[in-house]
Amino acid sequence: MNHISQKARGRFLFFVIAMIAVTVGSGFAIVWMQQQISRTAKRSQEVEAQLAETVRKLRYLDERIATMHQPVVLQGKVAGTLRPSLDKQIVWVRESNVSSGRSYAVTEPYETSMDLAFLDLNTQR
């Protein structure tokens, strides 16, 4: 009955040891992956908390900006310095030359420019 060859026993023993090694290695790999998943989930929660805090701060700032730009608030800031014009009031505005030679307005009434910052009014046409 003992006619299994030495070579067959060696192969069988090799396969058993290989299966045990693969099983142990897979177990360690599964534990490692679970730890990585846990670390990633914890980090994701921290990032989500930071994002929620940032969104909350942005909403607060947006609310403050919207409040500060309300017409009533803007009127209150200039209430002591501005007044309505009178019906027969004439306002004279002096022309002044810009020292750099550049102006943000056009010289001709119907002249247009794509970039008024680079418009040079001192050039001759």
Disulfide bonds with the S-S distance in Angstrom:
none
